[in-house]
């Protein structure tokens, strides 16, 4: 894929260009699927059963948020470590791309 010049990578290798997108996609998909999971809980009646328990509602929300955050960050960490093993140098700054 790096030989194809259809995507202008501005001097980066193809892997350096695509890894940040994979990291972002992993985290966004986890957030989307956890949102869908809550909707599914509501449709199946599980959410109503949880709301009847003496557990504070805020604790239920925080529990789902923390579990989604841990899962998303762990996936991002795995992709980042895999990128390091492949020798991909990622620049974690908001500086503009070199021309």
N, C-alpha and C positions, 0 to 999 in steps of 0.2 A: 504493500500500500504506500510505502514511503517513496516509491519511484513514480507514482502517479502524481502529476502536478495539477490535479483538478482543484485541490484545496490549498490555498496559499497559507503556509505555516509560518511565514516571516522568519525563516532561519532556524526554527526549531525542528527537531526530528519529529516524525509522525507520532511516536509514543509520547514525547513531551507535550505534544499538542493535544492528544486525546485523553490523557490520564486525568486532568482536572475535570473534564466533562464526565468521566466515569465516576469520579468521586462525588460530584454534585448529583448525578443521576441516582446513585446509591442512596444518598441521604434523602432526596426528595421522594423516591419511591417508598421508603420506609414510612415517611410522614403520610403519604397518600394511603398506603395500605392500613396504617393504624386508624386513620379517619374512617375508612371503609369498614374496618373491624368494629368500630363503635356503632356505626349505622346498622351493621348486621346484628350486633348485640341487642339493639333496640327493636329490630324487626322480629327476632326470635324470642324476645321477652326476658333475656338474661339481664339486661340493664334494669328492668323493673324489679327483678329479684335482688339485685345489688343495692338499689336505692331503698329497699325496705329494711335492709340490715341497719344496725346501729352505727355503722361506720359513717363518719362525716363525708358529705358529698365532695368536699374539697380534697379529701384524702383519696377518693376514687379518681378524681381528675388528675391529681399529682402523680398517682401511681401509674396511670396510663401514659402520662407525659414522660415520666422518668424512664419507664420501660422502653418507650419508643426512642427516646434520646440515647439510651445506652446501646440499643440495637443499631441505630443509625451511625453512631460514632464508632462502634466496634467494626462495622462493615467498612467505614471510611478508613479506619486504622489498618485493616487487613489489606485494602487496596493500596494504601500508601506504602506499607511495608513491602508488598509485592513489587511496587514500582521501584523502591530502593534496591531490592534484590536484582532487578533487571538493569540497574544502573541509570535510571531515569532521574535527571536532575530537575526538581520542581522549584520554582521561585514562588514563595509564599508572600508576595507583596502585591500591592495594588498599583504598582508602577506601570506605565504604558509599555506595551510590547516593543522590542527593538525593531528597527526598520532595516 
